Amino acid sequence: MVAGDKVRVEVFVAVPIDDCFRYFTEEIDQWWRRGPAYRLARGKAGTMKLAPMLGGKMIEHLGDGTSREIGTITTWEPPAHFTMEWRGYNFREGEKTTVEVWFESSGEGTRVKLEHRGWASLPADHPVRHGEPVDVFIRNVGMWWGALLTSLRQAQE
């Protein structure tokens, strides 16, 4: 992989793997942070939905009757793993990255590992990068996902 192509984050959640996987996928609106950094609905009445199945869509309903498709599940292996193609709100036609999530039983809970890759396929001047150098952009994406996985852990515990 090219430098700056991916981020990896992980979190330990003190619940069994089946519960963790189900909550991550079926209850995504309960733990996905609100606000302009995480949702276009900006904390309004919008909701996040993930259809938990191969080919299922991740969609943000904006609360005003509109919605945006964020991703499509391309691998579905409950309760251990899923992958989805990811599209940011400012991606052009055909642009996508990949989010892959693994769930592993660990002691009294579950270790959730997430990798978001494919950033090197986007142009250096892509609007998703906000003009940031590659290392800063990738660090910020990692911190963004880290904050989301922290919310997942807090919501389940």
VMD Tcl script that draws the C-alpha trace (Angstrom):
set ca {
  {0.00 0.00 0.00}
  {1.03 3.56 -0.62}
  {1.98 5.69 2.38}
  {-1.05 7.64 3.54}
  {-3.45 5.12 2.03}
  {-5.04 3.75 5.19}
  {-5.85 4.21 8.84}
  {-6.30 1.51 11.47}
  {-8.03 1.94 14.81}
  {-9.25 -0.48 17.44}
  {-11.17 -0.50 20.67}
  {-12.04 -3.03 23.35}
  {-15.75 -3.28 24.20}
  {-16.77 -5.16 27.34}
  {-19.64 -7.11 25.75}
  {-19.77 -10.49 23.95}
  {-18.91 -10.57 20.24}
  {-22.48 -11.32 19.06}
  {-23.86 -8.34 20.98}
  {-21.05 -6.05 19.82}
  {-21.47 -6.98 16.15}
  {-25.24 -6.60 16.31}
  {-25.04 -3.22 18.06}
  {-22.41 -1.92 15.63}
  {-24.45 -2.86 12.57}
  {-28.11 -2.79 13.62}
  {-28.01 0.09 16.11}
  {-25.55 2.36 14.31}
  {-27.71 5.44 14.86}
  {-27.49 4.90 18.64}
  {-23.71 5.19 18.82}
  {-22.66 7.17 15.70}
  {-21.80 10.66 16.88}
  {-23.92 13.61 15.93}
  {-22.71 17.01 14.80}
  {-21.20 18.44 11.62}
  {-18.00 16.37 11.78}
  {-19.98 13.10 11.73}
  {-23.31 13.75 10.03}
  {-24.59 16.06 7.34}
  {-27.82 16.38 9.33}
  {-25.74 18.34 11.87}
  {-27.52 16.96 14.91}
  {-30.99 17.62 13.59}
  {-33.58 14.87 13.19}
  {-31.39 12.81 10.85}
  {-30.66 9.12 11.35}
  {-28.00 6.61 10.30}
  {-29.05 3.19 9.02}
  {-27.00 0.17 7.97}
  {-28.86 -2.72 6.34}
  {-27.08 -5.71 7.97}
  {-26.60 -8.03 4.98}
  {-24.42 -8.55 1.93}
  {-25.25 -5.67 -0.43}
  {-26.83 -3.71 2.42}
  {-26.53 0.06 2.29}
  {-25.33 2.55 4.89}
  {-27.55 5.60 4.53}
  {-27.84 8.87 6.38}
  {-31.41 10.17 6.34}
  {-31.08 13.92 6.75}
  {-34.42 14.57 8.42}
  {-35.72 16.78 5.63}
  {-36.87 13.93 3.39}
  {-33.50 13.57 1.67}
  {-30.79 11.00 2.25}
  {-27.29 10.12 1.14}
  {-25.77 6.72 0.56}
  {-22.47 6.33 2.39}
  {-21.58 2.72 1.71}
  {-22.46 -0.75 0.46}
  {-21.56 -3.95 2.31}
  {-19.32 -6.12 0.12}
  {-18.36 -8.81 2.68}
  {-20.74 -10.06 5.36}
  {-19.52 -12.65 7.92}
  {-21.37 -12.12 11.23}
  {-20.33 -11.86 13.98}
  {-16.66 -11.62 12.98}
  {-16.24 -9.36 9.97}
  {-17.72 -7.09 7.33}
  {-16.41 -4.82 4.60}
  {-18.07 -1.95 2.80}
  {-17.32 0.43 0.00}
  {-17.36 3.95 1.42}
  {-18.24 7.21 -0.30}
  {-17.81 10.59 1.33}
  {-20.43 13.24 0.64}
  {-18.01 15.07 -1.65}
  {-16.79 12.04 -3.63}
  {-17.19 12.20 -7.39}
  {-18.84 9.48 -9.47}
  {-16.74 6.29 -9.26}
  {-14.67 7.43 -6.27}
  {-14.72 5.16 -3.23}
  {-12.64 3.89 -0.35}
  {-12.99 0.70 1.70}
  {-13.91 0.26 5.37}
  {-13.22 -3.17 6.87}
  {-14.22 -4.12 10.42}
  {-13.21 -7.21 12.41}
  {-14.70 -8.37 15.73}
  {-12.64 -10.74 17.90}
  {-13.59 -12.30 21.23}
  {-11.08 -11.16 23.82}
  {-11.37 -12.07 27.49}
  {-14.63 -10.63 28.82}
  {-15.48 -8.70 25.68}
  {-14.73 -7.94 22.06}
  {-11.85 -6.27 20.28}
  {-13.14 -4.20 17.34}
  {-10.56 -3.42 14.66}
  {-11.32 -1.06 11.79}
  {-9.27 -0.23 8.71}
  {-10.23 2.50 6.26}
  {-8.13 2.31 3.10}
  {-8.02 3.50 -0.48}
  {-7.25 7.16 0.15}
  {-4.28 7.09 -2.27}
  {-6.72 6.47 -5.14}
  {-8.17 9.96 -4.65}
  {-6.43 12.98 -6.20}
  {-4.08 14.93 -3.92}
  {-6.31 18.00 -4.28}
  {-9.56 16.13 -3.52}
  {-11.96 18.22 -1.40}
  {-12.18 15.43 1.22}
  {-8.56 16.24 2.17}
  {-9.41 19.88 3.09}
  {-6.04 20.96 1.66}
  {-4.14 19.04 4.35}
  {-0.82 17.26 3.71}
  {-1.21 13.46 3.47}
  {0.19 12.72 6.95}
  {-2.09 15.28 8.62}
  {-5.13 14.12 6.67}
  {-4.55 10.43 7.53}
  {-3.96 11.29 11.21}
  {-7.23 13.24 11.27}
  {-9.16 10.37 9.63}
  {-7.70 8.02 12.27}
  {-8.76 10.37 15.06}
  {-12.24 10.66 13.51}
  {-12.69 6.87 13.45}
  {-11.14 6.62 16.93}
  {-13.77 9.01 18.27}
  {-16.52 6.95 16.63}
  {-15.24 3.67 18.08}
  {-14.97 5.33 21.49}
  {-18.66 6.23 21.14}
  {-19.41 2.59 20.27}
  {-17.60 1.43 23.42}
  {-19.26 4.02 25.65}
  {-22.72 3.27 24.30}
  {-22.39 -0.47 24.93}
  {-20.81 -0.25 28.35}
}
mol new
graphics top color blue
foreach p $ca { graphics top sphere $p radius 0.5 }
foreach p [lrange $ca 0 end-1] q [lrange $ca 1 end] { graphics top cylinder $p $q radius 0.2 }
display resetview
